[in-house]
Amino acid sequence: MATSTEKNHNKHLDLLQDYKIHLIKYVAELEKMDRESEFLKKWNEEIILERKKEIQVIDKILKNMIRF
């Protein structure tokens, strides 16, 4: 049986995974807007790059953490 610390650890990994999914959807929506507007493309360019880097970091964390 998992201890409360292990449950808490797993809960936080789940939250991190949920946040990663949210970021992926957010980036997809920004890229969709970019295809529709040249103005938005310039506006969102930096945000998209930052979020993609954030997704990569989260992915590395999730791959290297142990789930109990």
Residue pairs with C-beta under 8 A, 6 or more apart in sequence:
2 10
2 68
6 68
7 68
9 67
9 68
10 67
10 68
13 62
13 65
13 67
16 58
16 61
16 62
17 62
19 58
20 55
20 58
20 59
20 62
23 51
23 54
23 55
23 58
24 55
26 51
27 48
27 51
27 52
27 55
30 40
30 44
30 47
30 48
30 51
31 44
31 48
33 40
33 44
34 40
34 41
34 44
34 45
34 48
